[in-house]
């Protein structure tokens, strides 16, 4: 009945007598049996064994090419961490004011002409001493429902109650990012999404309200548009952006803030370090500790920086520009002042290694640090490590002439080479600047090329400085999901800014109503949950109530994989889902990915079972409508899954395909897939298997048909509505 090859072993299966015989050949085993149960069991084992053989061949190939795969795996792992990290940006799709403010509610009050200040010469710019004409403010008051409407106003002082929590308990956090004027005149912001992720994590730790980072990015982009003349034109200079969130409750007592203020100020900056200081000198004093396990050293809070001022003054008195912060009895390297630290050296095998301390709670997850790791992981000749590094290792590398470079990285300084370290009464000379074509310069120039527009890169988000509406950015309910596209809604490269007043007027246009949850839709979604659960329970009962045969795997796996996991994966994105509707958007997306992936695996296995079973029984494939629709649904599920992967990277692909079209393709193909699969599920109650296990009971038939029909139809409603909304939006764009 079957002949299967496993390398040097041939396995022949026939159905004559119930015994096992060994033919003369050493590489052939013949199995004879007389019952269908034995045949099905062994056939299943054989097919899995064949899969195992293919797996072994794949493993051999991987082992042979493992060295070539290392850097590719490193780059992929960093991308996966960026997209699927457990503590990522909270994106709330249900825009209740308790959860987030909204860009569409932003109002702008421009400064009077006599309030506008003259722009200083770039050579006179010092870090954080000169500020632009406007600022962004957003209040949070729990008693008033949460976040209030954001406003852009002329730059002003802030008035606080003397008992404000920020003044007494340091309930405060901030961020730092930059915008650059490129060689093409365009203004770019460098990776603001990562700053918003980090800011929300800091807010969680400080007991302050979180928000949708994309909404703040859009508000900041508008603020930069208003003050765009403050963005310096000279390379090495930039516009520093400082978002800050503080607790402003006018009450004493260590408790969570019920009132807060989020404000953003801008200041033009030049070079962070003084001219002529190519490298910095560090003081490494193990008697001072910046962070410790379980603390908040990995959060950007003001309370982490105040205690470092005295140590920094001590370093300055000794002629050192920065402090190298150490931790533990082994004097582990953590940070350099306000920078992350990198060590470039040659290991015992002669390989060049770029190392930085791990994100173990002792260091800040720097945006520049993350970018350097991603960037250098794609370069040849360099191995990337994130591990604990000690001063003992530094001294050993110096003694053996294997230390090549040390440098710091951060938003303010970008990349700063280290020239010397004063440690335990000894001055260690670091040969960072003594080599030709050092790595730190290559990294710095690459980052400059991205930031100043010498090369187009998705890390540098362009802010259009015009008034007209960019058709790719028209507001709709799905616009907030485009997590990698941070262009402001009002933009078009062909139009110039007529006046700040015109920009403020333009802000008041293009409003849309916030999404509200319909009680009817919520009740119907709840009914769909119940129908899904009841139908799957019914099928599982049928599977185990009688003789469990090989074919029984088909309805069992399809009911779990398609009816439960696929349906719940789709419903998890619905705003009216009582189970997941209040969860952050990112969490609901993860649930969607997990349910859909596991469901697809079970569906493919279940389809394989029925295919093998029909082969064994010599039956015609796809003869019934149930089988035909099921086959089409399974075939469509594969490209839908692949398109879903592309949808994860819609921001990186936006130069090739618009994010809205990318999402539309995924939603549209998903609807088509579920239509065919759903029809197959509905027709499954007409099959002989269902009739046999229900004993041809008409009531069971009607109940089963009703349950699966409601589950399928209502699961299709949310994506179908989203699909229609995308089509409408695309048609409106084309019409305009």
MOBELTA-V940693 format. One record per pair of residues at least 12 apart in sequence whose ideal C-beta (glycine too) atoms are under 6 Angstrom apart, sorted by the first residue. I is the first residue (numbers start at 1). J is the second residue. Records with the same first field share a line. If there is no record, write none. Layout:
BEGIN
I->J + J
END
This chain:
BEGIN
1->13 + 14 + 15
4->46
6->53
8->27
9->27
10->28
11->29
12->30
13->31
14->32
16->32
17->32
18->33 + 34
19->32
40->550
71->377
74->377 + 384
75->377 + 378
78->374
83->648
87->201
88->197 + 586
89->196 + 197 + 213
90->200 + 210 + 584
91->212 + 585 + 586
92->212 + 584
93->585
94->575
95->514
97->145 + 146 + 147
98->146
100->147 + 211 + 212 + 215
101->138 + 147 + 150 + 215
102->215
103->215 + 218 + 219
104->511
105->149
106->150 + 219 + 507
107->151
108->152 + 504 + 507
109->153
110->500 + 504
111->133 + 154
115->154
116->133
122->232 + 234 + 237 + 270
125->268 + 269 + 270
127->269 + 272
128->267
130->267
131->155 + 265 + 267
132->227 + 230 + 266
133->155 + 227
134->152 + 154 + 155 + 226 + 227
135->155 + 263 + 265
136->152 + 219 + 223 + 264
137->151 + 263
138->150 + 262
139->261
140->209 + 260
141->259
142->258
150->219
152->223
161->250
163->250 + 251 + 252
164->248
165->247 + 249 + 257
166->246 + 247
169->254
170->303
171->206 + 247 + 257
172->246 + 302
173->202 + 206 + 245 + 300 + 301
174->244
175->195 + 199 + 243
176->411
177->192 + 195 + 241 + 411
178->190 + 238 + 240
179->224 + 231 + 239
180->238 + 451 + 452
181->231 + 233
182->452 + 453
183->452 + 453
184->453
186->462
187->231 + 463
188->460 + 462
189->461
190->451 + 460
191->367 + 459
192->217 + 486
194->367
196->213
202->299 + 300 + 301
203->245
205->296 + 299
207->256
208->245 + 257 + 260
209->260
214->480
217->486
218->488
220->264
221->463 + 488
222->488
224->463
225->465
226->500
227->266
228->465
230->268
232->268
235->452
236->271
237->270
238->269
239->266 + 268
240->267 + 269
241->266
242->265
243->264
244->263
245->262
246->261
247->260
248->261
272->412 + 413
278->433
279->417 + 419 + 433
280->321 + 322 + 416 + 418
281->320 + 321 + 419 + 420
282->320 + 322 + 324 + 421
283->315 + 320 + 323 + 422
284->324 + 326 + 421 + 423
286->326 + 331
288->311
289->327
290->325
291->362
293->361
297->362
298->361 + 364
311->323
322->336 + 337
323->337
324->336
327->362
330->390
331->390 + 391
332->388 + 390
333->357 + 389
334->357 + 362 + 363
335->363
336->408
338->410
339->408 + 409 + 410
340->366 + 369 + 409
341->408
342->356 + 407
343->355 + 389 + 406
344->404 + 405 + 439
345->397 + 402 + 403 + 404
346->402
351->383
352->382
353->383 + 385
354->376 + 382 + 384
355->385 + 389
356->386
358->386
368->409 + 410
369->409
372->409 + 443
391->423
405->432 + 438 + 439 + 440
406->418 + 430 + 432
407->440
414->444 + 447
415->440 + 443 + 444
417->432 + 433 + 440
418->430 + 432
458->652
461->486
464->491
466->491 + 492 + 495
467->495 + 502 + 503 + 506
468->492 + 495
469->490
470->491 + 492
471->733
472->658
473->487 + 489
475->489 + 510 + 512
476->729
477->515
482->659
484->651
485->651 + 654 + 659
490->506
517->575 + 576
521->576
522->576
524->714
525->574 + 576 + 577
526->578
528->711 + 714
531->707 + 710 + 711
532->563 + 564 + 567 + 711
534->707
535->563 + 707 + 708 + 711
536->559 + 563 + 564
539->555 + 559
542->693
543->556
551->613
553->609
554->606 + 609 + 610
557->602 + 605 + 606
558->606
560->602
561->599 + 602 + 603
562->603 + 677
565->595 + 598 + 599
566->599
567->711 + 715
568->595
569->592 + 595 + 596
570->715
572->588 + 591 + 592
573->588 + 592
574->718
600->637 + 641
607->634
625->683
626->680 + 683 + 684
629->676 + 679 + 680
630->680
632->676
633->673 + 676 + 677 + 680
636->672 + 673
637->673
640->669 + 670 + 673
643->665 + 666 + 669
644->666
647->662 + 663 + 666
650->662
664->726
667->719 + 722 + 723
668->723
670->719
671->719 + 720 + 723
674->716
678->712
681->708 + 712
682->708 + 709
685->704 + 705
END
